[in-house]
Amino acid sequence: MVRLCVICNKERAIVKRPKTGQQVCRECFYYVFETEIHNTITDNKLFKKGDKVAIAASGGKDSTVLAYVMKLLNQRYQYDLDLFLLSIDEGITGYRDDSLETVKRNQQQYELPLKIVSYSELYGWSMDQIVKEVGLKNNCTFCGVFRRQALDRGAVILDVDHIVTGHNADDIAETVLMNILRGDIARLPRCTEICTTGDGSIRRSKPFKYTYEKEIVMYAYFKKLDYFSTECIYSPNAYRGHVRTFIKDLESIRPSAIIGNDIYNVLKKKTKNYLVYLFNVFCYYKDIIHSGEAFEIKEGVKLPVQGICKRCGYMSSNELCKACMLLEGLNRGLPKLGIGKNFK
Ligand SMILES: Nc1ncnc2c1ncn2[C@@H]1O[C@H](COP(=O)(O)OP(=O)(O)OP(=O)(O)O)[C@@H](O)[C@H]1O
């Protein structure tokens, strides 16, 4: 028996949405996927007309889908945004050089201007050189800290108001758990925010905050988008990888583990299939992301005060920002100096 799409009730269902369990046809999947992102953008007032927005593009599935969908929604709903692609070349031979080739093709396919900035030009060190110094244990700390600042610097070069990244619901759930496991209460409330203002006035947001990674992969696959799918060669020991595996295990016994369902959306959701409706109601849980959002810091708890790095002028809660600390360690031949809390 042919199963019909629960939304249009006409076409054959070919996708079971990981987010809701709904069986939908290809066109309805595109429509709900894109509309949910549009709703996230408008509900959270992420942009205003005329904004210049840089899409942080790594060539991977998330940012490739982000670039495609941002361009599409910008046209469909007349957001009136000026869009750019911004890529950071960390200098990882056999990985980032290949993925940047994908971004260059995306530039042609989506007709968006592209700016690439490299760690070598900004810091004088590529990740290949850093890994030679520090090995494979703490290299992701260097890469993450440097990339954050590199994106800000790239945004200044492009003179944009806003950076959007492809962080999805799975990434955010991982970050919530990592912050809990590390007891990093200062970062915990911030990591679930959909939009933050970093250094200066450049806003940074995550239009995929409520989008499941599996749906992004499905979308990229059905739309035949051109993306690079290899994992970073330097991240096999990253802490995040262990947290990811843990969440996947949780999901196998509790599919709502990442985000749960918002009861109001569940009740609003129109479906003629009563079983699907009941399933959605039963799936009403507030799981990792909602838990992260609900955390409140007790009054009186001392939190780091944000100031300015005395060396580079970027935002920092210490005299020197983390990027400058790490860089100083590298330049002094003591790469472990900036890692941990005992830097002097
Ligand atoms: N080298 C880079 N240049 C520009 N943006 C980047 C780069 N690396 C990561 N980003 C941004 O940060 C987001 C999250 O990066 P992460 O390393 O978690 O990769 P990911 O989840 O595999 O995403 P993607 O599939 O887009 O690579 C990306 O979606 C992208 O927007």
The ligand as an ORCA input file, in Angstrom:
! r2SCAN-3c Opt
* xyz 0 1
  N      36.609     27.093      8.385
  C      35.429     27.676      8.555
  N      35.123     28.792      7.863
  C      33.943     29.415      8.029
  N      33.001     28.977      8.874
  C      33.242     27.874      9.588
  C      34.457     27.164      9.469
  N      34.405     26.092     10.285
  C      33.217     26.132     10.892
  N      32.492     27.198     10.474
  C      31.121     27.606     10.880
  O      30.811     27.040     12.134
  C      29.697     26.112     11.988
  C      29.890     24.924     12.895
  O      31.119     24.338     12.605
  P      31.519     22.842     12.964
  O      32.975     22.775     13.011
  O      30.702     22.393     14.104
  O      31.160     22.080     11.644
  P      29.951     21.208     11.180
  O      28.921     21.011     12.257
  O      30.513     20.036     10.500
  O      29.369     22.260     10.117
  P      29.624     22.222      8.568
  O      28.854     21.007      8.137
  O      29.053     23.497      8.036
  O      31.112     22.106      8.391
  C      29.692     25.764     10.511
  O      28.415     25.347     10.082
  C      30.113     27.073      9.875
  O      29.033     27.981      9.788
*
